Every structure is written in structure tokens, then in C-alpha cells.
């Protein structure tokens, strides 16, 4: 991303770069600049204030055909910038004066839908009086019905809840001009095929359809043939450098060694932030419970959790107050955590593309990462398939020494405190920070991430300051009133 083109130009010139190469560099920057697109001036100006000057590969490849009104199929991993790619396409054609639902964005999970809605609202700051409404399960449908009665321009939601509203007659899609299927592969994996078909039947055939997916299984090909018209293909290859992520494969003699191998790997590498991938919801919860019972800082993320528990789990992990997230592929889709230093495949993924997607959670932005995979004889063919994808052979590593079992599990440096007050009580992040760092409080550098939800807030603090921080919150006040707070970490 180039923040100041003119400055960079003269800086390169001062280093002795010849005018010929400067011209080539200038042309490259211009070709990938958002200002080179036929976007409304308000969007371009807002992008500049956000620091978005040059496009990511998926944006550079997909935005031109999207802005031309073409259907596209884009394959790109999480964190590649695809949300901005389809959001800008949706916002560029929006007619704010026409107060009708003009675009529908479908996502597999509530977390991803909410992330998309937040990003779209941020990108739409230059557009006045725009209304973007989120429709997801896990919360009461009543307030959503009330919001729909007042109208909206864009709906971002999950298939199940959108279908609920259609069946109740509280949502009409007759004016939709753009349909976005985000993380389409995971929506199909979650069994939303029939629901998607039912929703799409309610949308006019004369529309633009944008399909984004991290992987491209046969099921995606089938739905693409049915719902897209002459789509353009966009595929952004994984650009992980071989030196960025180190992959290790560990072969068990029998399946009983799987859990003990997992423990040994966690003790050997002592990750501060690690995702352990399991293939089933039941196994995900069991592995998490077993790790927690042995002193590991582990939380679980899978489809059977209540929405409140899912939110707390994600905050817990993102705050660095839980070092291990045991998750299914579907639940972890859309997860974008900074500085994740390790991934462990408790079971190998069903296909090489999913393996690549899992491994890509670590080693982001050129940082180093570690990916360990546990397998047995029955999974040997999957190791070969993964090797074919990377065009290399993966040989089994020696098992970590059993003497590591005498080592205590890693304890996160941060602890999360939960406060029983949130946005609806007019609490802001600054209020919480002030309450913690006021007279005889803790230092500001000891405070981590602060998340303020509707009726509750979470703040991460350094472990050695958690007791005085909790005492400061419970004995003090926020917004002139006493609040309740407690520690979440086990």
C-alpha cells in the first residue's frame, strides 16, 4: 500500500533508481490505485482517509469486472481484502435516494456477517443516509422485524435468518440488484444448499451475482452454473513464502497417541496464540475440555455454541488471554487474528485446499509461523495429496520427547475482565480505560484490547495486574455508577 506516491518517487530517485524503472514503478502504482477505478468521488476520498490507496491482488483483479456489472467467481483466502472488493462494487452502484433493498450479502456465520457489515459501513462513510442492516440468528427476531419495517439499502446476513424473514413475509427481495455469496464453500458445507436455493428464487434473475470462496470444490461449480451468468474467474494464488511458515508432520503408531501428541506439540512450541483444527464439533469440545482440565488455556469454537458463548470465546482468544482455540473449519472461517504463531491439525483436512487455508492462519504479513499436522496410516494418502499441492515431499518428524510432559502448560500474559455494562448503558472504551488507569489505578501499558458490546464489555489486562484492575473496577464507578466485573480466565 503506497501512502504518498510523490514522496516514494523522489525517494527512489534519490537512491539512484533510473527514470526508466521509475516510470515502470509509477505505472504499476497507478494501475493498482483505487483512484484508477470508476468509483464515485465520495468513495475514493473516504478510501484515502482510511489509508486504502492501492489494491490487494483480489481487489485489483475483481473490481474492474464488478464495476462493469459482470458476474464473478473469486477464489481468495481470508484476509486477502475480498470484503472491500465486493463492498465497493455494491456501494458504487447504490442509489441512496431509492430506499429499497438493493443488495443482499450472505455469509455462513454471524461473526463473519457482522465483520462484513462493519467493513461496509466504514467504506460507506462518504455516502449520506445509507442504511446497512444485519440479519443473523442467535438473537431475537423481533427487533430485526422492526428495523426492516423502516427499510434498508443493503442486507448482510446468514442464510437461515434471511430465510426466516422471507417466510414470515418481513423481508422482500424484489428490488435486489446485487447478490453476494461470501465464503460460499462454507455455506454449502454447513448444509445451506436448499436454503440458498430458496432465497435466490426470491431475487430477480436480472441481477449481478458475486461469488467469493476460499476453496473451489465441485459443489461450488454446481451452484455457480445455476446462479451466475457468464462469470469471470478471479483466482489469487497463495503467496506464502516457503520460509514464512514451517510445516511439520507427525505420524502416530496408533490413534491413541493423537491427544498425547497434541499435548507434546503444545509443550514443545509453547505458542502464545494457536488454533487446533478438529473435523467434528463433538471432538472439538472434547479436546478443549481435556486440555483445559490439564491446565492449558484452551477455548472451543464450533456450531453448537450459543451466540453469547461464541462471542466470548472469540474475544477471549483475540485478547490473548486464551492461548489455544480448538475449532472446526466452519466455525473458524472469517477468523482474522493478528500474530497467530501456530496452527495444529489434530486431524488432517478433507482436501489440500482446506489444509492450505488452515495453515494460512499463521505466518501473516511476512511473519514466521508454525503448522503441525498429526496423522496415522489411514491418512497417509492425504499427506501425499498435500505434498503434491506444495510440490514437495513431507516426511514424518521425530516425536517430541515425553519428558516435556513434566513441563507446565503456558499461561497467557493477559487476563480478560468482563464488565456488566455496554453500549446501551452509554459505556465507551475510553470510560473503561479511564476507570482502570485513574487515581491509584494500573498503568495504561498494562491494558490490552477493549471490546464494548450492547450490554457487556470486555477488557484485557496483564496477568500480574489483574487483581488490582478488578478491584479498581468493582470499587470505583463508570459513568457515575457502580458496575459489576469479574475475571473470565480459568
N, C-alpha and C positions, 0 to 999 in steps of 0.2 A: 504494500500500500504506500503510495507516494503522497506525502502531505504537502510538499511545496515543490512543484516541478521546476520552477525557475531557479530556486536555490540549488537543487540537486544538479541541474545542468551546469551551473557555473562552478560548483564544487568539483564535478568530474573534469571540467575543462582545466581547473587549477591543478589537477593531478596529472595532466598531460594527455588526457584521452583525446584522440584526433577528432576533428569535425565530422568525418565520415561516420565514425562509430557513435558520436553524439547524436547525429541525425537518425541513425537506426534506433538508438535508445529512445529518442524523443517520439518517433513513430510508434514504438511499442507501447510507451506510456499512454500516448493519445488513443491508441486502438483499444486499450483496456480501461480507459477513463469513463466513469459514469456520464460525464458531460458529452461524450461522443454518441450517446443514445438519444433517441427521440422521446425523452421523458419531459413531462411538464416542468416548467421552471421551478415551481414550488417544491417538487420532489428533489430536484438536483440541488437546490440551495440547502434543503434540510439534510441531504446526504453529506454535503460538505461540512455542515456544523457538527455532524456526528462523526466526522473523520473518515467517512467512506468515500474515498477518491478513486481508487482503482478496483476493478472487479476481480473476484476469485475466478478460477477456471470454469466452474459450473455456471457462474453468472455470465461470464464473457461468451460462453457457448450457447446458453439457453435464452438469455434476454432478447437478443435480436429477433429470433423467430417468434417468441412470445409476444413481443410488441407489434409484430406483423399480423398477429391474430391466429397464428398456426397452433395446432395441437403438438405437444411434445411428450416424449418419454425421456426422462433424465435419470441416469444412474449415478449416484454420488453418495459418499458416506456422510454420517452425522458430523457436523462441524465444518462442512465444506462451503457453507453460505447459500444453500439451496432455499432456505426460508426467505431470504431477501430476494432471491431470484424470482420466485413466483409472486411474492408480495408486491414487488414493484410492478410486475405485469398486471396484477389485479388493480392496484391503485392508479396506474396510468390511464386505464380506460374507464374508471369510475366516474359516474355523473352524480355528483353530490346533490344537485337540485332535484334529482329523481329519487324520492325517498321510497325505494323498493329494495328488496334483497337481490342484489345484482351478482354476488359471488358467494360460493359455498366452498369452504376448505374442510376436508375430512381428514382426521388424524386417528391413529389407533388407540391412544391413551389420553386421559385427561391432562396429565403433566405436559405432554407434547402439545396438545391443543392450546393450553394456557401459555406455553412458551411462544408458540406461533402468534397468538393474539397480542401478546406483549410486544413482540418484534414488529408486527404490523402497525400497531398504534404508534410506536416510536418512529417508524418510517413515514407515517401519515401526519406527522405534526404540522407539515406545511399545508395541509388540506383542512379548511374550516368546516365545522359542523358534521364531521364524519362519525358514523356510529358502527362500531365493530362489536358484535355480540358473541359470547362464548356459550355454547350449549353442550354440556358434558354430564355424564352420570355421576353418581356418588354424592349428589346434593339434591335438595328439594326441587321439584319441577315447578312448583308454584311461582316463585319469583321470576323464573325464566319465562313463564307464560305472560306475566305482567310486563316484562321487558319487550317481548315480541309484540304485544298489543300496541306499544309505542313505536314500533317499526325499527328497521336497521338497514344498513347498506351491505354489510358483509357478515356472514355467519361462519364461525370457526367452531367445529365440534367433533364429537365422536359418533360413529355410525349408529350405535344403539340409541343414544338420546335424541339425535336428529330424527331417527325413525319413529321414536315415541311421540314427538311433537307432530310429525306428519299424520300419524294415526289418530291423534287427538283433534286434528284439524286446527292446531295452533300455529302451524308453520306451512306456508305455501311457497313453492319454488318456481312459480310460473314465470318470474322475471329474471331468473338466473342466467347470466351470460357467460360466466366462467366457473368451471368446476375444477377444483384442485384435489387430487388424491395424494396426500403426503404419507410417506412410509407405507406405500401400498402393499408391499410384500408382507409386512407385519399384520396389516388389517386382514389379509387373506389367511395368514397363519392362525389368527385368533378366531377364525370361523365367521367372518363378516361378509362372506361372498353373497349370500341371499339378501342380507340387509342392504348391501351396496347396490345390488340389482334393483331392489325395491325403491331406494332413494333416487337412483339415476332415472328410473321410469317417470318420476315426477318432474324431471328437469327438461326443458325444451331441447329438442335434438339440435336446433341451430344454436350451438354454443361452442365455446373454446374449452378444451379439456387438457389439463396439465397433470401428468402422472410422474411423481418422484418416488424413487425406490433405491434403497441401498444395495439390494441384490435383485437379480432378474430371473427368478425361477419360471417354470413353464406356466404356472397359474397366472403370472403377470402377463405373459404373452397372450393368454386366452382372453383375459379381461381387456387388454389393450386392443385386440382385434374387434371386440364388440363395441367399445365405447369411444374409441378415438378415430379420427378421420385423417388419413394420410399423415400420420405423425412424423415429426423429425426426431431422430435419435441423438441424444446427447449422453456421452459416457466419459466421465472423468476418472482416469485410472488412479489407483492408489499411488501416492508419491512418497511413501515412506522409504527413507534411505535405509539400506541394509544395516548401516552402523547405528541407526537410531534405536531400533528395537531388537533386543537379543531374544531369540526363541530357543526354549529348551523343551525336550520331550522326555518324559519319564515312563518307562514301561514296567508295569506291575507283573508279578508272578501269578497273582490271583486277585479277584475283585475285592477280597477282604482288606487288601493293602491300600485301597483307594483313599480312604479317610486318613489313615496314618501318613500316607504320602503327602496329602494336603497339609497336615499339621507340620510336617518336617519342612516343607517348602516355605510356609509362613514363618517358621522359626529361623530358617536359613537366611531368607532375604529381608526379614523384618520390614515389610512395606508400611509406609505411613498411610497409603491410600491404594486399596486393592479391590478389584472386582473378581469374585469367584463365580463362574458361569456353570449352572446346572441345567439339565434338559427338561426337568419337570418341576411343577410347583411344590409337590409333596417333598421331593428331595431337597429343594431349595430351603424350605423351612426346617427340615430335619438337620441338614448340615449346619445351618445357622445356630439352631438350638444346641447342637453338640459342641460347636466352637465356643459359644457363649458360656456353656457350663464348665468349660475348661479354662476360662479366664481370658479368652480372646475377645477383642472389642468388635463384635460382629452384629450386623443387622440384615434383615431379609427384605427382598423386594420381589413380589410376584402377584399374579392376578387375583388371588383370594383375599388380599388385604383390603380392609375398609379404607376409604379415601383418606380419612384423617390419619390413619397409620402410615399410609403411603407417603403423605406429605411430610410427616415427622421423620420417617426413615430417610428420605432424600435430603432433608435439611441436616439431619444428624451426620450423614456421610459427607455432604458438601462442606459442612462446617469443620471438617477434620477432627470431629470428636468421636467418630467411629471409624476405625481404620479398614474394616472389611465389609464389603457389601456383597452378600450372596444373592444372586439374581438369575432369573430366566432371561432369555434373549428378548422376548416380547416386552417384559417389564422394563428392561434397561434401554429399550430403544428411545432415542431422544435425549438420553442422559449425556450431559456435557459438563464434566467436572475437570477443573484445571489441575494440573500437576498430578495426574494419576500415575503412580510409578510402577504398577504391576497388574497383570491380568493372569488369572489361573483358570484353565479349562478343566473343571472337575470331571466332565465328560467331554469328548471331542464334539464339535458342532456337526450337524447333519450334512453339511456340504462345505466345500472350501471357501465359498464366498462369505458365508456366515463366520467362518473362522477368521478370515481377513478383517471382517467388520469388528469382531470381538477384540482381536489383537490391536486394532487401530485405536482403541480407547486409551492406550498408553503411548508414550513417546510422541505427544503432540507438540507442534510448533518447534520441531527440531530437538526437543529434549529427549534424553535417554529413557528407555522403558524396558521392562522385562515381561515376557509372556511365557508361562509354563503350561504344558499340556500333559495330563495324566491319561494313560491308555493301557489296554490289555491286548491279548492276542486277537480277540474278536474285532478290535478297532484298528488293526494293523493296516487294513486296506484304506482307511481314512487318512492315515499318516502319509501313505503313498500318494493319495489324491492331493493332499495339501502340498506335498513336495513337488508334484507336477505343476501346481499353480505357481509356486515360487521358483520353479526350475532349479531345484536343489534337493539333495537328499538330507532328511532329518534322521540322525542316528540317536538311539537312546542314550541319555546321560546317566552317569552313576547315581544311584540313590543317595540322598543326603544322609549323613551319619546319624544313627539312632541316639547318639549321645546328646544331640540337640534337644531331645525331649526333656532334658533336665533344665533347659533354659526357660525363663519365664516369658510369657507372651508379651508382645509390645503393647504399651499403654499409650494412647494418643496424648499429645501435648495439650489438646483443647478439651473443654467440657462444655456442654450445651445447657443453658438455663432456660426454662420455659416460663413465660410471664402471662398471667391470665387477663390480658388486655391487648387490644389490637386496633386496627384502623377504625372500626366502628366506635371505639372509645376515644378516638382522636389521638391515639398514640403514634408517634413517629420515631424513626431510628435515632434521631438526634436527642429525643427525650430520654431514651434508654441509655444512650452514651453519657448524657449529662448526669443521669441518676447514678451511674456506676463510677464516674470519674470526679464527682463533686467533692466537697469537703470530706477529708479522711477516706476518700474512695481509692480505687485501684488506678493504675496508670493507663492512659489511652492505648499504649502499645500492647497492653495485655488483653485488649478487647479484639475479637475477631469479627466474623460476619454477623450481621443483624438482619433477621427476616421478620417482617411485620405482616401478619395475615389479618383476616377480618376481626376475629375475636381473641386472638392469641398472638404472642410474639416469641421469638427465639433469639438468644444471643450466645455466641461462643466466647469463652474466656479461657485464659491459660489455666491449666490444671492447678498450679500452685497458688492461684489467686481465686479459685472458685468459692472457697468458704467465705472470705471477706466480701466477694462480689455478691453472693447470695444474701449475706447479712445486710449489705448496703441496700439491696432491692427491697427486702422484706421489712426493714426498719425505717426506710425512707418513704418517699412517695413519688408518683409520676402524675403530672397534670393535676397536682394538688390533692391527690387522694391515695390512700393505701392500696397496694396491689399484692397479689399472691404470686409467689415464684417458687420454683423447685428445680432440682437438678435432674436431667434426663439420663445421663450416663449411668451405666450399671456399676 
